[in-house]
């Protein structure tokens, strides 16, 4: 199935999303990580579109969504959760299931405790938790805050293959798709990743934005935590604590990858499918 492309005004900002599946199918939101786009979910969305109506947004400042004219105010989890609620409301969804990778999982956590409280029926947190390893955050800030520029898309693809090596196996076609859906041409003719570098100011203006135990403890829906076995962001002890607090999430450790599982291979896709299908 080929997705369709759409735009909505949410909180006075234009948000782009791709949609998979039938209009009358139950809704499923898939929200991407910090410096990524909704196209990261192409493989799992295609696989699950037989069951769900899947919405994959680009967060403000990423992909084809508008860049914020007020970065210090709007590049934060609280504003992203407001955008999510506006999107869900405009699409007419009373309840949704939610799959979030990294930042997208944090948005789901915040929205589930605030702007979408009682409206997220199932929550998948892909390699994200209420407490994150500070060394990994510094690593992410270092590459995300200073996006490189290259003469060719091939060079940019090679950069992605290195930066996102912890995603584990992806086919050559999947790496190429990542490059082609994440490329922005600069005025000087070079190419760079398709996001606003100012989005990394979230970590400066809101240094405690990802300290989310209060929000996590307020959740009461079924939750599934996926942890990359070699993840340097979601530590094992944090993941285990998540099974004892808040929604008492199920925990699945994904072998052979770090931060974050790409949700692009059958074992990972079926794990998510089985959880979403549960009562």
MOQUI-V290686 format. One line per field, one symbol per residue. ss: DSSP state (a for helix, b for strand, c for the rest). burial: + if it has 16 or more other ideal C-beta (glycine too) atoms within 10 Angstrom, else -. A space follows every 50 residues. Layout:
ss->???
burial->???
This chain:
ss->cccbbbbbbbccbbbbbbbbcccccbbbbbbccccccaaaaaaaaaaacc cbbbbbbccccbccccccccaaaaccaaaaaaaaaaaaaacccccbbbbb bcaaaaaaaaaaaccccccbbbbbbbcccccccaaaaaaaaaaaccccbb ccaaaaaaaaaaacaaaccccaaaaaaaaaccbbbcccccbbbcbcaaaa aaaaacccccccaaaaaccccbbbbbbbcccccccaaaaaaacccccccb bbbbcccccccccccaaaaaaaaaaaccc
burial->--+----+-+--+-+++++++-----+++++++++++++++++++++++- -+++++++++++++++++--+--++++-++++++++++--+-+--+++++ ++++++++++++++++--+++++++++++++++--++--++-++--+--+ -----++-++--++-+++-+---++-+++-+++-------+++++++-++ +++--+--++-++-++-++-++++++++--+++++--++-++---++-++ ++-+--+++++++++--++-+++-++---
